[in-house]
Amino acid sequence: MRSTVFVFILLLSFFGRSQTGRETRIDSLENALKMAEHDTSRVLVLSELARSYGGVDSLKCFENGFKAIALGKKINYLKGMADAHINVAGGYLDYFDVENAKKYFKIGNSLADKLVAKDSSAANMKIWLRGNYNLGVAYGYEGNAEREIEMAAKTIPIAQKMGDKMFVANGNTNLALKYNSLGIWDKAYEMYKISQKQFQEIGSPEDILYHSLAFSTYLGTMDSLDQMKSVLDIAKTNLDKIPNSFYRGPYYRELGLYYGKVGEYDKALKALDRSKEFYKDRQSDHNVKLLYQRYAHTYEKMGNYQKAKEYTLKYINFYDDEHSLSDIAGSYYMLAKYDAKLNNYKKAYDYLSAYVVALDSVRKSDLGKNIQQLEIQYKTATKEKEILALKNERSEAALALQVKRSQTYLLGAVASLLALLLFIGFYAYNDKLRRARKKEREQEKEVALLKQKQENEVFSAMIEGQEKERKRLAIDLHDGLGGRLSGISLNLSKLNKDEPKEYPKAQLQKVMKDLDDSLTELRSIARNMMPETLVKFGLQAALKDYCSSMTGGGTKVTLQFYGTEKGIGLNQQVTMYRVIQELINNAIKHAKASEVLVQYMRDGNKIDITVEDNGVGFEKENIEGKEGGMGLSNLKTRVAYLKGDLEFHSEENEGTTVNVQITVDAA
């Protein structure tokens, strides 16, 4: 569960933003907007308001940001458009909408390139720096650490040369966070120490708070408890200078972590309770999720395993459901440990089984992370080697030239001519060699760009699929379950208002029926989100359960399962389940089928999935038009993730057959 410790710091990273007196600054900007006489001033103030509201009020952030973009376009104000696009992108990044963040960063950075080409003043360069750096942060959110570090290495030296000390300090802290997440602990500590000194020289109380909380969390993970306490004391000194600081909750949470680690449990719980009180009106805040983790850690140390279990369940079941693989594995392991201590051996076994499944995924993820880390180190070493080789070549050329000059003095005009010819030949050879190396590097860069583009397209499609699934879930909850519960509330209110003299049996029976229907619909929605049967009993049981649930109302769904899912990773099973689920939904919703046949056949490492229905069908030339309604793009992305092939066979009024061929790693 250690990796999650660093996530909250990343959420606090309002890079390049003013960290002092945010409320006062917003008030000043609102007043400036009312007094602005020119459209150019209005664009810049609206853009700065969007930036200041980021992470605080999403509605006002985007409202001001899009007004700035629209007005900037209307008056063709290049600086305002660049700044507004970058600040809107920052707003999306604050709320983890990475795709939209990247989209607006790229537009803003393109405008910023044109801006600094015309006028490279410090104000314009700061816009350019902020956009390019935060585009790297967006890549980091996707797990592309190499690209993030590359963008940081591109921008921080420029900011340092410009004398923008705040940008450099923030950049070094965020680099420390990135090295931390990659497990490069020494490099992370080095960057934390550098940025700590920089913040103490030029930072405001809120800047120092931001860095101190990041650094103290790292020190707690490394069990450097004396140093952790001294850094927390620095944070407390600066926290006392800021009334109602949004860092108050995180400070007391991390103070509770410290006291829990040194065994002062009463102080730990008091500190955690103060943090909990701070978030009492913001229960969906991500910091509450991490607070549950701190409570669980403290109660475990105290030997109160029941409480530790309760808070671990709150942590793993937090509403956002965003956990790393190591978080999930670690949580299952701790739950198994707690239930074993409480003599709940059946529960402990179930959690331990889930831990083993999750651990397999963690190992695969760690392997990818290690490969990425080695690749970064290899490329760094390669660049240093190339620089050294270039220096040697220059030294050799200088030495050869010196020898030729000596020969010129000794042999006269003939020797001079010979030396000149030799020099020209050497220069031509060296130039040819440099050009060949340059061409090779350009080709490598093109291949890397193509690979990155392909990965981005797949990732974009996957994100789009997730967003569609979330929208579908929101509609189900609002239009289905929400409507039913509103009806129940109305009926109960009517009973209370009418004050019946006799026992209202019929009305209460209707309310009970509506409640049963609501529970049934809730179970259906939960099954669609993540079928518990799949995690516990595997793909066959989950498909059987889903097909049974979809049978009824004039529709029959039949499953024929030949072979086994043994040896197939959990992620692949979930993706196969989603593919089949989408195809069944298409058959019932779009094709209006009354009979659907689902076949799963496995032979060694070859899997064939067929979904056949007797619905209305469609013409092949019209299949592209079905992409939006049938989720074809999402299906293609999931099948591509499985490294499989997708085929449609259909005719109007003749039904549809969909074949998916997959090759899995397991034999």
C-alpha positions, 0 to 999 in steps of 0.5 A: 500500500506504500505507493498510494502514499505519494498520490495525495501529494501529486493532487496538491501540485498546482504547478506554476500557480500562485500559492499565497492568499488564494481567496484574497487573490480571487477577490482581487481578480473578480474586482479587476474583472468588473473594472477592466475597460479593454477586452485584452485585459478581460481575457487575461483576468478571466484566464487568471480566474480560471487558473485560481479556481482550479482544484477549488471550484470546477464550475467557475474554473471552466466558466471563466476559462472558456469565456477567456478562450471565446473572447480571445478568439473574437479579438484575435489576442494570441497571448490571451488565447495561449494562456486561457487554453493552458489554464483550462487544461490545468483545470482538467488536470486538477480533476484528472481528465487527462485526455481533455487536459492534453488536448488543451495543453497541446493547443495552448502550447502551439499558440505559445510557440507562435507567441514567443517566436514573435516576442520572447519576453519573460511574461510570454516565456512563463506561459510557454514554460507552464504549458510545456511543463504541465503537458509532461505532468499529464503524460505522467498521469498516464504512467509515461514517466520518461516523457514527463521527466523529459519535459521537466528537463526541457523546461526547468533549465530555461526557467532557471536561466530566466531567474524564475526561482518559484518555477524551478523549486516547484519543478524540483519537488515534482521531479522528486515525486516522480523519482519517488514513484519510480523507486529511485529513492536516492535521486528523490531525496536529493531533489527534495533537499534541493527544493527545500532550500529553494522554498525556504529562500523564496517561498510563501508559507503555503509554498513551504507547506506544499513542499514540507508535506510532500517531503514528510510523507517520503521520509515517513515511507523511508522510516526517517522519523526524526527528520520527518518530525522536523519537517512537520514542525516546519509545516506547522510553523507556516500553517499557523500563518494561514487561516483556513488553509486547505493544507490543514487537513493533510497536515494533521493526517500526516502528523497522525501517521508520524505519531502512529509510527513512533507508538504515541497512539493517543496523539495519533488518533487525536491528530487524525480526528482533527483531520477528519473534522476538517473534511466533515463537509467534504466526504468525497474529497480524496484526502478522506480516502487517505485518512482512512488508510492512516486510521487503519495503520494506527489501529493495527499498531494498537492491536485493534484489528476490528477497527483496522479492518473497518477503515481498510474496507472504507479505504478500498471501497472509497467512492472514486474506486481509483486504486493502484494494483499494489494498493489493491493487493496490499489491502487484500493482504491486510484484510486477510491478516486482520480477519485471521487475527479475529479468527475469521478464517474463512474470510481471511482465506477469501481475502488471501485468494484475492491478494494472490490474484492481485499480486500477479498483476502487481508483478507484471506492473512492477516489471513494466516499471523496472523496464521503464526505469532501466530504459531511462537510466540506459538513455541517460548513460548513452547520452553521456557516452555520446558526449564523451565520444564527441569530446574525444573526437574533437581532441584527436582532431586538434592533435592531428591539426597541431602535428600537421602545422609542425610538419608545415614549418619543417617541410615547407610549402609541399608539406603544407599542401599535404597537411591541408589535403589530409585535413580536408579528407579528415573533415569530410569523413568526420562530417559524413560520420556526423550526418550518418549519426544524425540520420540514425537518430532521426529515424529512431525518433520517428519510430518512437513517435509512431509508437507513442502515437499508437499507444496514445490512440489506444489509451484515448479509446480506452478512456473514451470507453470508460467515460461512456461506461460512467455516463451509462451508469449515471443515467441508470442511477438517475433515470432508473433507480433515482426515479424509483426511489423518488416514487417511494418517497412520494408514496410514503409522504402521501401516506404520512399526509393522508393519515389513514385511520386503518392500517394501509396494507395495500399502499405499504405492499406497493412501497415494499414492491417498489423497494424490492424492484429498486434493490433488483435494479441496484444489483443489476447496476453493480453487476455491470460495474464489476461482477463479484462472481468474476473475481471470486469464481472466474469468467465462466461463472460470471458469464453464466450469472450475467446471461441468466440475468439478461434472460427474461422479458421476451429475451432468452440468452444461452451460454455454451462454455467449452474449455476453461479460463485457467491460466488467463490473467484477471485483467484479460478475463475482465476485458473478455467479460466486457466484450461479451457483455457489450455484444449481448447488450447490442443484440438486445438493445439495438438488434431487438433480438429475442434469442441470443447464443453466446459460445466460448471455445478454448483450444490451448492458447486459442480462444474463439468467442461467438455471439449470435442473435436473431435480431434485425441485423444491418447491411455491411456498408452501414456498420461504420454508422453503427459505431456510436450506438453499438460502441464498436470503437470501444469493442475494437479497443478492448479486442485490440488490448487482448491482441485479438481479431473482431469480425461482424457477419450480418444482413438486414432481418437475418440476425447478426453473428460476431466472432472474436479470435484471441490468442492468450499467453497461457497454454 
